[in-house]
């Protein structure tokens, strides 16, 4: 296996190679450090790279492997989104408003370490993880390895770009309104949003009013399952027996969005639907039933979550004009309405869940209404403009943060000019095993791990 093949092999295969002593963890970390040095000046995926620490952790992992230890991620380098604490490094949230190193690892980072993972670095996010494009007034613009003039999405844009370009075997992202699934769709990788409450958020308490969860961004389904098994309550994801599934296709946007998915994004859904039929599954057309005021409940929690986070920052006066605008938008929402919105989640889940009636196992939707933005498309725009643009760009994700159901973004197809198009699969509660099994079948049928950005060769 040459260096590029190893870089793109994925976390599960890398763990196997380290266990078999066919490659050392130190060699693997050094490979990624070399690739980051060469390619990240083009992408700006990493905010911090822990070169010395990662090499030391890798040497320790090699010693464990030599001693016969078999931890599931032993020696595998993983990148962490910069809204998650890594002891000794600042958790910047894409902003100069943060201050001081984290005193301890977040719980999910601790679990990754317990599984043997090597923490490679922290990846970029937009300021306070607000937008579906990763551009920070403090740390600059992150770029998509498939098209350097476009965003890698947000807010886990740095994580998705790092995985897509072979700058990490896997990465952790967070998702409070699509922030794992949107970057995954932008960058031609897989992004799993676990069921809310599945992965601990400590030390953060109730991030974004309960909307946010953390999960993996990977090239392969087995990598996502391995990482999810390491960080989630309950341990490894149980296997789902392959069977003929019934999948509903829904492409209509929620009310008041103002537009529908364009032909390119619908083409991604069509490609996945056709692959599902080819795999023997039943695919039907059934639109999700959105209540007219569902969006107000979802967005009230999201906007108030921005306000909460802004108030917690040590130096809120350093926040950008746009982010201060978001803070004001959230602060203007009555607290009673936010709490009512959250209390309505169970009833909203029941309404959205009607799409699963009559034996439907999963629902297939677009992720975006159009191709993701070019870099700087919203530069100079204020909070209201960017908020409305975000809703129009990606209206298919946030409702499942509100109701808490698991969802996954998969690479669906590539456009004639070589840009990835993703699609979303959603399942009822406790449906992660089903989603991962279905995604694994699609991975084999569509062959997305074989595709790599030209700039990352």
Steps between C-alpha positions, in 0.01 A plus 500: 500500500654831393481818705190639330316169531583492870385858552162419344466151648267611780499446874389136503762383248770707670417339834532155336838588351632626834375186680671284237818711539497568125526871574583687817282766654799734493545446126131570449505820703811620318331429167209726598730769637685505169174520303368777724821698450468460121127535444344690788636838387255458211207377710537655846326202656698502827504770763763313704718197427640315802812369327722422800215375717361283221839342432543428870151351522574290192821365654301402809240331279774305322629376834150387592461324167834325550373383838195347337234758587203503262312822567265576208669826391850430626740739326244648259537879449171691533427871463269682742267787415594823677183514707609199705752514785846348468697542821769767483369671185254783460151414375471799271158457337646679198540822695743722688231534766620174658782494753715252691571129452245233585584342838391152389385302201133498409339169587491384138871580459572303816310206352695526175824490697374200699438329166863572407457791258771758445370859499653665195367856529203735512305591185355834396144618555316824418474742790288338773413222250222720361505462120500213247821639352831501691637853491633660817603864551775372730629188323411559138325300229491121473473361148352195336757251363270425203484869405724745680267786410214344698428443865544159664176576682446576864524497771717184495664622180858451613429143609333408171776660292769319699339160445425562132858610429666217692623721783349273767370145512176632647373808678247601760235757417198640679151551368249750636310558176682298235861584588626145444273411209550821300883487496485129421279574199732784396813287516393158373534319835262334741365690799297339779280706731424261783171505681501793742624388840695205361843669529585692818544874464693554828638736606250700295157510655203499263686648196274698269201428723535126450534507121869408481661159494846383395581229248746370238596620153668219307569360154347160575201375695704253703713792622192689617364193677834441673525858624136518599550182701791662684329828593132412542326377812441129464822419317529343155214553255302174475495345155182522297401193307470577128143479379278660243422849624235750407640849438291812443637778278407852610634803313258781589645770727324611819243781472622856453846389380428681175661256257550133421810291439645556155558232237856432616395429860195299391737306278685386811178372653411326174841330490458362852141394432609314187781328691255396771270346241796318352576360844150357519339753730155646446513872427185711510424870473350649814545857614573583862213683670638828629283712725496864391659626822750218552783719374437763766540239773821359353656837430408650837710233672786549253509880527468498878785248508722753320405761757583261785841418355581864427423592861731223624802619302769662716535797260161554330609849396734335249220329309446611142222737403308216335525272803387781728201533269420132544530548873243779488265289288510218754472735794182650357318165517299471822638233731151356546467444125836325488399267781161436337678421175718247673202346677331462161775274364324174584179610331698622199679167482164325483390721210827463308490130583190447288735457207595165661142370499414182311835337561735771373846440651685814387441824314729640231532877449741751348741685727522828305274688263797596279875456469676631813619863493821633355749633752409851612150490352356650818794718596375831641143377539329540835340246728146518360619459141727206589236338719243505220761382248589206726137396530455513124825314435444202731141465625498120528711440812410708806164340572677176593713680755174630646334157511822313572480222241823358350601600148790445265631685195647281227682588179242455225671592176751737343412770250654504149753758623597279792316648800335268755127495561368343821169368625352445846350186650292527818369219721267482799649496848765237567551474126878548483565129429251505214643821355856369516401168342317680220790741450742206482298350217497833319875538550558170324253583223617858439869459579555842651817413702683448169461866410760752613547869435767565239677750726541232768687239297 
